Amino acid sequence: MSIAQHLIAAARNLSAEVDAMRFAAPISHVYNPLDYAWAPHEIYLERFGNSAKKVIFVGMNPGPFGMVQVGVPFGEVAAVRDWMGIEAEVKVPALQNPKRPIEGFACPRSEVSGRRLWGLFAERFGTAENFFVDHFVANYCPLAFFEEGRNATPDKLPAKEQLPLLAACDAHLRIMVETLQPDWVIGVGAWAEDRSRLACAGLDVRYGRVLHPSPASPAANRGWSEAATKQMLAQGVWQA
């Protein structure tokens, strides 16, 4: 089995495991893009997860106008379609949130975090192929949670719902790291770094963090690309 095939099998297993989980109010809708947006996600793994990496960036969970729409982590539509060259069928969940409809690659909204993240990588590495030689981007949790029109994050779930979800996500991330054998696992935000350290405890890997590119972060809005680059250089992940 190839490296990409290992990642694909692990993602399928994770998808099935989290699909069986149930979440109570105030969560009104749960989206699993590893299910309805599997086609572009599989292409992403096949094309860019086909070799060992030096760095894996780990985000928290899908954003409503990114991976929720196109199945790729931090999936700003233009970055996925035009920079990565990925476009494939996106279906719709059985229970769709009318306030967060699935529009796939036709989604007109920008995923700001994804625009910033992939924009930095495009600026620094040029082509997607150059970036993915040594780097990969994943989300720790594949599920998106909504309280009607409001995005909810997995760290805010009650413990009885959080524990089985974290166990499944920990196991999947550990498989990914064991498969891709990176030197570094970089959390996009503090929570993702903390979960990565727990999931991969005992593995021969170094950990770091970059500021989350969310527009909800005042620091990110003051120049995320510059701040993230400084962090990567200071930690010794990238070289000047």
C-alpha positions as CSV (number, residue, x, y, z in Angstrom):
1,M,0.0,0.0,0.0
2,S,1.4,3.4,-1.0
3,I,1.7,6.4,1.4
4,A,-1.3,8.1,-0.1
5,Q,-3.4,4.8,0.1
6,H,-2.6,4.6,3.8
7,L,-3.9,8.2,4.3
8,I,-7.0,7.4,2.2
9,A,-7.8,4.3,4.3
10,A,-7.2,6.2,7.5
11,A,-9.5,9.0,6.4
12,R,-12.2,6.6,5.4
13,N,-12.0,4.9,8.8
14,L,-12.1,8.3,10.6
15,S,-15.1,9.3,8.5
16,A,-17.1,6.2,9.4
17,E,-16.2,6.5,13.1
18,V,-17.3,10.1,13.5
19,D,-20.4,9.5,11.4
20,A,-21.7,7.3,14.1
21,M,-21.4,9.9,16.8
22,R,-24.3,12.1,17.9
23,F,-24.2,15.6,19.4
24,A,-27.0,17.2,21.4
25,A,-28.3,20.8,21.5
26,P,-27.2,23.5,21.2
27,I,-25.6,21.8,18.2
28,S,-28.2,21.8,15.5
29,H,-26.2,20.5,12.5
30,V,-23.0,18.5,12.0
31,Y,-21.2,18.3,8.6
32,N,-18.7,15.6,7.7
33,P,-17.0,16.7,4.5
34,L,-15.0,13.4,4.5
35,D,-18.4,12.0,3.5
36,Y,-20.2,14.3,1.1
37,A,-17.0,16.0,-0.2
38,W,-15.0,12.9,-0.3
39,A,-14.2,13.1,-4.0
40,P,-12.0,16.3,-3.8
41,H,-10.6,15.1,-0.5
42,E,-9.4,11.9,-2.0
43,I,-7.8,13.7,-4.9
44,Y,-6.0,16.0,-2.3
45,L,-4.6,12.9,-0.5
46,E,-3.6,11.1,-3.7
47,R,-1.9,14.1,-5.3
48,F,-0.3,15.7,-2.3
49,G,0.0,13.0,0.4
50,N,2.0,10.7,-1.7
51,S,5.4,11.1,-0.1
52,A,7.1,11.7,3.3
53,K,7.0,15.3,4.5
54,K,9.2,17.5,6.7
55,V,6.3,19.6,8.1
56,I,2.6,18.9,8.8
57,F,0.4,21.8,9.6
58,V,-2.6,20.8,11.7
59,G,-5.7,22.9,11.9
60,M,-8.7,22.5,14.3
61,N,-11.7,21.6,12.1
62,P,-13.3,22.6,8.9
63,G,-14.4,26.2,8.3
64,P,-17.9,26.9,6.9
65,F,-16.6,28.4,3.6
66,G,-13.6,26.2,3.2
67,M,-13.3,22.4,3.9
68,V,-17.0,22.4,4.6
69,Q,-17.5,23.3,0.9
70,V,-14.7,21.6,-1.0
71,G,-13.3,18.9,1.3
72,V,-9.8,20.2,1.5
73,P,-8.3,21.6,4.8
74,F,-8.5,25.5,4.9
75,G,-10.2,25.1,1.5
76,E,-10.5,28.5,0.1
77,V,-12.2,27.7,-3.2
78,A,-9.8,29.6,-5.5
79,A,-6.7,28.1,-3.8
80,V,-8.1,24.6,-4.1
81,R,-9.4,24.9,-7.7
82,D,-6.8,27.3,-9.2
83,W,-3.6,26.7,-7.2
84,M,-3.9,23.0,-6.4
85,G,-5.9,22.1,-9.5
86,I,-8.5,20.2,-7.6
87,E,-12.2,20.3,-8.6
88,A,-14.6,17.4,-8.1
89,E,-18.2,16.5,-7.3
90,V,-19.4,17.7,-3.9
91,K,-22.7,16.2,-2.7
92,V,-24.8,17.5,0.1
93,P,-25.3,16.2,3.7
94,A,-28.6,14.4,4.5
95,L,-29.4,17.1,7.0
96,Q,-28.4,20.4,5.5
97,N,-28.2,23.6,7.5
98,P,-30.3,26.2,5.7
99,K,-28.1,29.0,7.1
100,R,-24.9,27.2,5.9
101,P,-25.9,25.6,2.6
102,I,-23.4,23.4,0.8
103,E,-22.5,25.0,-2.6
104,G,-19.3,23.2,-3.3
105,F,-16.9,24.9,-5.7
106,A,-19.6,27.4,-6.5
107,C,-19.5,28.8,-3.0
108,P,-19.1,32.6,-3.5
109,R,-17.9,33.3,0.1
110,S,-14.2,33.5,0.9
111,E,-12.7,31.3,3.7
112,V,-10.4,34.0,5.1
113,S,-8.3,31.7,7.1
114,G,-7.7,29.5,4.0
115,R,-7.0,32.6,1.8
116,R,-4.3,33.7,4.3
117,L,-2.8,30.3,4.8
118,W,-2.6,29.1,1.2
119,G,-1.7,32.7,0.1
120,L,1.4,32.6,2.3
121,F,2.4,29.2,0.9
122,A,1.9,30.3,-2.7
123,E,3.9,33.4,-2.0
124,R,6.8,31.5,-0.4
125,F,6.9,28.4,-2.6
126,G,5.3,29.4,-5.9
127,T,3.5,26.3,-7.0
128,A,1.5,23.8,-5.0
129,E,3.8,21.1,-6.2
130,N,6.8,22.9,-4.6
131,F,5.0,23.4,-1.3
132,F,3.8,19.8,-1.0
133,V,7.3,18.3,-1.6
134,D,8.0,18.9,2.1
135,H,4.7,20.1,3.6
136,F,1.2,18.9,4.2
137,V,-1.9,20.4,5.7
138,A,-4.5,18.5,7.7
139,N,-7.4,19.2,10.1
140,Y,-7.4,17.5,13.4
141,C,-11.1,17.0,13.5
142,P,-13.0,16.4,10.3
143,L,-16.4,17.6,11.6
144,A,-18.0,21.1,11.4
145,F,-20.5,22.0,14.1
146,F,-23.2,24.6,13.9
147,E,-25.6,26.2,16.4
148,E,-28.0,27.2,13.7
149,G,-26.1,29.9,11.9
150,R,-23.2,30.1,14.3
151,N,-20.0,28.1,13.9
152,A,-19.1,25.9,17.0
153,T,-15.8,24.4,17.7
154,P,-15.0,20.9,19.0
155,D,-13.2,22.2,22.1
156,K,-16.5,23.6,23.4
157,L,-18.4,20.3,23.2
158,P,-19.3,18.7,26.6
159,A,-16.9,16.1,27.8
160,K,-19.1,13.1,27.2
161,E,-19.3,14.1,23.5
162,Q,-15.8,15.4,23.2
163,L,-13.9,12.3,24.6
164,P,-14.9,9.8,21.9
165,L,-14.4,12.4,19.2
166,L,-10.9,13.3,20.5
167,A,-10.0,9.6,20.8
168,A,-10.8,9.0,17.1
169,C,-9.1,12.2,15.9
170,D,-6.0,11.5,18.0
171,A,-5.7,8.0,16.5
172,H,-6.1,9.3,13.0
173,L,-3.5,12.1,13.4
174,R,-1.0,9.6,14.9
175,I,-1.5,7.3,11.9
176,M,-1.0,10.3,9.6
177,V,2.3,11.3,11.4
178,E,3.6,7.8,11.4
179,T,2.8,7.5,7.7
180,L,4.3,10.8,6.6
181,Q,7.2,10.8,9.1
182,P,7.6,14.6,9.4
183,D,10.3,16.3,11.4
184,W,7.8,18.9,12.6
185,V,4.1,19.0,13.5
186,I,2.9,22.6,13.5
187,G,-0.4,23.5,15.2
188,V,-2.4,26.3,13.5
189,G,-3.4,27.8,16.8
190,A,-2.7,26.7,20.4
191,W,-5.5,24.1,20.6
192,A,-4.3,22.2,17.5
193,E,-0.7,22.2,18.9
194,D,-1.9,20.8,22.2
195,R,-3.9,18.1,20.6
196,S,-1.0,17.2,18.3
197,R,1.3,16.8,21.3
198,L,-1.1,14.5,23.0
199,A,-2.0,12.5,19.9
200,C,1.7,11.9,18.9
201,A,3.3,11.5,22.3
202,G,6.3,9.3,22.1
203,L,6.9,9.8,18.4
204,D,10.2,11.3,17.1
205,V,8.8,14.6,16.0
206,R,9.1,18.2,17.0
207,Y,6.2,20.5,17.7
208,G,5.5,24.2,17.0
209,R,2.8,26.6,16.4
210,V,1.7,29.5,14.2
211,L,-0.9,32.1,14.9
212,H,-4.3,31.1,13.7
213,P,-5.2,33.1,10.5
214,S,-8.9,33.6,11.6
215,P,-10.3,37.1,11.0
216,A,-11.6,36.8,14.6
217,S,-8.0,37.2,15.7
218,P,-6.9,40.9,16.0
219,A,-3.3,39.8,15.8
220,A,-4.0,37.9,12.5
221,N,-5.7,40.9,11.1
222,R,-2.6,43.0,11.7
223,G,-0.6,40.9,9.2
224,W,-0.9,37.2,9.5
225,S,1.5,36.3,6.8
226,E,4.4,38.2,8.3
227,A,3.6,37.0,11.8
228,A,3.4,33.3,10.7
229,T,6.6,33.6,8.7
230,K,8.5,35.1,11.7
231,Q,7.2,32.2,13.9
232,M,8.3,29.6,11.4
233,L,11.8,31.1,11.1
234,A,12.2,31.6,14.9
235,Q,11.3,28.0,15.5
236,G,13.8,26.8,12.9
237,V,11.1,25.2,10.8
238,W,11.9,27.4,7.8
239,Q,15.2,29.0,6.8
240,A,15.6,32.6,5.9
